[in-house]
């Protein structure tokens, strides 16, 4: 059992090396909340809240997450001793949604427990892999740029390329990339850009032997996706529609997808991510680890998650230098021959680059148990 005695919240901001473009908008600068928790023995664990600055992906933002952490989640953590990291999810049940704020805190506590046991986080959560498969994302509205990015990523050894599509560019983009790269493992991500009125456009993509099409329909839908999956050969992957275990269960019962993207931040933490993994494995649904244009702390948690047995598909797990000139962890995450080695050191397996964090900090607040 541990008692959390201090929580530090640090908002960081860093420009991306190149803009990340989807039909929902362009991300050129990324903010995140680094969450540091300290137990009664002075042992520190780290999490990262991956909410964006505006509510384009989910309803959460950096500002709303700060509010939830400061006014609700931190007081709950200070009030309750924790026997095991899974307890955190139960403690947060009185707070609806706000999954990214919850996940940032919950993952930091998982890190503390793994460090107390002196074992890597991947091993602590039941991971079995010594390395995880790496995939990367092509996010642009220009075909020539998409081809250049695909060429670069393929030459770097990534095992899977994901391209962002929408109804205005889908066939052109996929046809262009597939013609140039006939043998790569290719998938499309629609970020809910379509409706069932576009079913013929989506069915046309069956021609290109795609690994999957991710979240083609509405962000909160599982019913129409079931209709679509029955009419397509290409596997449908759900992303935004899956925010908890019940969503995953419902989608499986309806036949809404053949693949699920599991994001730690989107589902409220590692405990829920593991449960979704387990039900997918039991029902022969492929899973992979999704990314959030995150910094190294969240990426390290993703590596641990992707070491679980069911993660047989490459995830959005790229090198630190794919997005950042310098990350906030040491060493920076690197892809070798399309894979990322699972860390061997206790907890996250990476050191926190406090000098770099200080360089990009725009807000820092400290909270101690018994004090406001």
N, C-alpha and C positions, 0 to 999 in steps of 0.2 A: 504493500500500500504506500502511496506517495501523497504528499501535500504540496500543491503548487504555491510557492511563496511570492513569486514575482512574475509579471508578464510585461515584456517590452514590445511596443508596436512601432515599426519603422516603415514609413511610406517612401518607396524609392521610385525614381523615374529615369528612363533611359531611352534614347532613340534607337530604333531598329536599323540594321545595316541597310535594309531596303524596305520600302513600304509593303505591307501585307494587304492585298486588295481582294475584296469579295463584293458581290452585289449589294451587301448590307452596309458597306462603307470601307474606308481605308484606315489601317492602323499604322501610324508612322512613329509614334512614341508610346511606350508602354509603362504603366504604373503597376505597382503591386504592393501588398502589405507583408513585410517580413515579421513573423511572430516568433518571439523568443520566450520560452517558458523556463522557469528555474524551480527545481524542487528544494526540499528542506536541506539537502546535502550540497546544494550549489551546482548540481548537474543541470546542464542546459540542453533543451531540445528546440528544433527549429521547424516551423511550417511556413507556408507561403499562401496568402489569400490571392487567388487568381482572377478576381472580379476585374472587369475593365472600367475605364473612367466614365463610360456612358453605357446605358442599358441595351446595347445592340445584340448581345448574345443571350443574356438572361436579364431579369429585372434587377439584379444586384449591380452595384457600382462600388468603387472604392469608398465613397462617402457613406453609403448605406452600410457597408461592411464594417467600417470604423465605428459607426453608431452601434451596431449589433454587438461587436466585440466589447466596446467600452461599457455599454450600459446594461448588457444582458449576459453575454457569454463569460466574460472574465469574472464577474461576481459569482456566477454559478460555479466556476472552477475553484475560486478561492474558498467557497463555502463547503465544498464536498471533497473529502479524501477519495482517491481513486485506487481501486484494487487492481484493475487491469485496464488497458486502453480502450477496450470495447465498452467500458462503462460510460465513456464520454458521450457516445451517441445516445444512450438512454438518458443521461442527464440533460441533454439538449432537446428532448422530445416535447417539452412544454413550449418551445419556440418553433413556430411554423416556418418552413422553407428557409431562406437565407443559408443555402447549402454551402456556398463558397466561404462565407465567414466561419461556419461551423468546421468545415474541412481544414481551414488554415490552423485553427486551434487544435483540432483532433490529431492532425498529423504531427504537430509539434510534440504532443504528448506521446504518441507512438515512438517518436525518436528518443525521448527520455527513457521509456521503458526498455527499448532495445539496448541503449547505452548502459542502463543499469544491469542488464543481463550480459553485457560485454560481447554481444553478437551483432552481425550486420542486420539491418532492418529487413532485408529480403528474406533471410533465414528465419527471422523472428515471426514474420507473417505467414510462413509456410512456402516460401519460394523454393524452386528446385533447379533453376537455371544459373549457370555460371556466366552467361551472356544473354542479352536480349536482342531481338531483331529490330533494326532501325529503318524507319521510313521517313520521308520528308514531303513537304507540301509546296506545290506550285500555285501561287496566288497572285494573279495579274489579269488585266483585261486586254492584253495584247498577245496575239498568237506567237509572234516572233520572239517576244520575251519569254513566253511559256516554253517554247522550244529550246531557247538558250538555257533556261533554268533546268529543264529536264535533262539536257545534255550534261550540264555541270553536276547535277545530283547523281546521275547514273555513273559518271566517271568517278565519283567519290564513293561508289559502292553501295548506295542505299538500296535496300531490298524491295522497296515499294515506293511508287510515286503517286501522290494524290493531287489531282488538279481541281481547282474550284470552277464550277460551271453555273450557268443560269440559262433561261430559255432563249436568250439572245445570242449565246455563243456556243452552246453545248456541242452540237454535232460538228461544227467547224473545229473547235478546240480538240475534241477527242479524235476526230479523223486525222487532223494534222499531226498530233502527237503519235498516234498509233502507226501512221504511215512512216514516220521517221524512226520510230522505235517499236518495231513489231513484236519484240520479245520481252519487253519489260513488264513487270507486274504493275498494272495501272488501275487506278480507281478514280471515281469522280465524287465530289462533295458538292451538294446543291444548297446546303444551308437553308432548306425549306422554301426554295424559290418557285416551286411548282404546285399545281393543283391537279385533281383527276381530269380536269379539262385538257391537260397537257399529256395525257397518257400515251398518245401516239408518238410524241417527241421523245418521251422516256423509253418507250419500247424500241425506237429506232437505235438506241444505244446498245441494244443486245448484239448488234453487228460487230462490236469491237472487243469482245472477250474481256470485259472488265472484271476485276476482282470483286467489285461491289459498287453500288451507288449509295452514298451516304445521305440520309435525311432529305429525300426529295420533297416531301410534303410538310404540312404545318408542324410547328415546333411542339404542339401539345397533342398531336394526333397519333393514334395507333390503329384506328378503325379503317381509314382510307388507305393506310399503308398495307393493311391486309388485303384489300381489294387489288391494289397495285401489284403486290408480290405474286398473287395468283396468276397475273397476266404477263409476268416478265420472267425471262430465264436468268437474267442477271440478279444476283443476290441483293436484297435491300438491307442496308445497315441503318439502325436507329442510333441517333446521337441525342439531340435536344429533347426528344420525347421520353427519354429514360432518366428520371431524376431520383428514383428510389426503387426499392426491391419490388414493390407492388406494380410499378410501371413495367418492370422487366417480366414479372409473372404474367401480367395481362397481355403483353405483346406476344409472349410465347404461346399462351392459350389461344389467341386469335390468329396466329400464324402471320404476324405483321412483318417479320423479318427473318433472315437466315444468319444475320451477323449483328452483334452489338458493339458499339464503341463505349468503353467505360472510362470516364474521366473522374478522377478523385474529387476535384472541386465541384463538379456538377452534381454528384450524388451524395455529398456531405461528408466525405472522408474515406479512409481505408477500410473501416469496418463495413460500411455499406457496399463499397466496391468489391470486397471479398465475397459478400453474400450474393451479389449479382453475378459475379464470376461463377460461383458454385451452382446457381440455378441454371445458368447457361450451359455449363459443362454437363450437368445432369440431363439436359434436353437437347444436346448436340447442336447448340448454337455457338458459332465461332465468335470469339471475342478478341479485341485488341485494345491497346491503351491509347487514348486520345490525348492530344496536346492543346495547350491554351496560350501559345506564344509566351511561355513562362520563362522565369529565371531558373538558376541552377538548383535552388532548394526544392521547388515543386518538381523539377525534372528528376531529381534524385529519388523523390517519393515515387514518381512514375516508373523508374527503373525497377524499384523494389516490387511494385505491383505487377509489372510485366514479367517478373520472374515466376509468378504462379503458374501451375501446370497448364491451364486452359488458354494461355496467351500464345497461341501458335502462329498468329499473323503479325507481321511487322506493325509497330505502332508509330505514332507521331513522336518519335524519339530521335532527335537529331543532335549533332554536336553543338556545344555551347556557341561556337563561332558561326553557326548558321544564322543566328539572329543578332549576336552581340559581339562587339569588339573585345570586351572583357566582361566575363560573368562575375557573379557574386560568390562563387565557390572556388576552392582549390582542391585538386587540380580541375581545370576545365574538363567538361565531358567531351570525349572524342569517339568518333565512329571509326572502327577498323574492320575492313572487309565486310561492311554492312551490318556490323554488330557492335554493341556497347557492353563492355565487361561489367558484371555485377560487382559492386565494391565489396572488399573483404574486411574493411575496418568497422568497428561497432557503430550502430545507428545508421545514419544516412551514408556514412562512408566517405564523406567529403568534409573538408574544413571550411569554415565560413571566412570569406575574404572581407574582413571588417574595414580594411582600408578602402576597398572598392565600394562597399556599402556606404561608407561615410561620404565618398565623393558624389554619390547619386541620391543622397537622402534629401527629402523635402519636408519631412515631418518625423519627429521622434518623441514618443511619450512612454513613461514608465509607470507601472502600477504595482503596488505592493499590498499583500494581504493585510487587511485591517486598516488600510489607509485609502483615502480618495484623492 
